[in-house]
C-alpha cells in the first residue's frame, strides 16, 4: 500500500508512525509489566515524563531520522508479551512475526516464550 503513495507522503507517514510508537512504547511497557504481575503500575505523570525522555532521546531521534523501525519492533515484542500474559496465543504469534523484522531484537524475545518441560 505504501508503494502506491508518492515518496514524500510515504516518508511522512513512516515518520509519524515511528514518533507515535516511540512515545507509546513506555506506556505499553508499563501495562505489560503490570499485566504480568511483576510490579505495580507507575503513576501516569511519571510515565509521561519517561515517555517524553524516550521520545527526545538521541537514540530515538536518530532512529526516526534514519527511518529505522526499532520502535515498531519493540512495540510488537511488548504486545506479544502482553498477549501471552492474557493467554491469547494467536495474537502473540502475530505480534512475534512483526517483532522478527530485526533479528537482533527478535531472537532474545523468543527466549521469553520458551516453556520449561
Residue, then its C-alpha position, 0 to 999 in steps of 0.5 A: x500500500x505504501x508503494x502506491x503513495x508518492x515518496x514524500x507522503x510515504x516518508x511522512x507517514x513512516x515518520x509519524x508512525x515511528x514518533x507515535x510508537x516511540x512515545x507509546x512504547x513506555x506506556x505499553x511497557x508499563x501495562x505489560x509489566x503490570x499485566x504480568x504481575x511483576x510490579x505495580x503500575x507507575x503513576x501516569x505523570x511519571x510515565x509521561x515524563x519517561x515517555x517524553x525522555x524516550x521520545x527526545x532521546x538521541x537514540x530515538x531521534x536518530x532512529x526516526x531520522x534514519x527511518x529505522x523501525x526499532x520502535x515498531x519492533x519493540x512495540x510488537x515484542x511488548x504486545x506479544x508479551x502482553x498477549x501471552x500474559x492474557x493467554x491469547x496465543x494467536x495474537x502473540x504469534x502475530x505480534x512475534x512475526x512483526x517483532x522478527x523484522x530485526x533479528x537482533x531484537x527478535x531472537x532474545x524475545x523468543x527466549x521469553x516464550x520458551x516453556x520449561x518441560 
